[in-house]
Amino acid sequence: MSEEDSVALVFDATVLSNFASSDSIDWLTTEFDQIYTVPAVRDEIAQGIDTGHAFLEPAQTALDAGKFQIPAVDSTVADRFESERDRLDRGEFEAFLLAWENGWTLVTDDAAGRRVAKDKDVDVTGSIGLLVRGVVRGDLLLTLANEWLHTWTTERGYYAPVDSVNDVLPDDYE
């Protein structure tokens, strides 16, 4: 496994909900070996289920089974980022903090979260980035990646900047 393959990823609720809606949480938990989220995201997933979003249940099951590590967020670190706290919801903010504090990659599709991460030199990727990574590495069929993206956009109202994973594959992908 290369160093790139073992990068720690910190997930927000949007990305988890996308993968849950396409019944692909198991792919995440087997594809990536250092996956984290934060208490606020765990709470957001539970609240979503409580309000009738049953498609989130695979995410909750994975969280309950410990497939995502959920460390506590250091509140003293949070105090250093008051401006950022005002720009993000609680789950995105905690995920950003965990990624920043440990030098890990933030996994978010939220525009504000991505801007904050980039402003603070935190590596960031999103749902589509994970699909691309899986396809390029040969661990995910392109047709399946496109099916998942289609589910996210048509069934869950996810805004994607592309219509197909093909649109963002590297030029040298064969």
Buried (B, 14 or more C-beta within 10 A) or exposed (E): EEEEEEBBBBBBBBBBBBBBBBEBBEBBBEBBEEBBBBBBBBBBBBEBBEEEBEBBBBBBEBBEEEBBEBBEBEEEEBEEBEEBBEBBBBBBBBBBBBBBBEEBBBBBBBEBBBBBBEEBEBBBBBBBBBBBBBBBEEEBEBEBBBBBBBBBBEEBEBEBEEEBBEEBBEEEEE
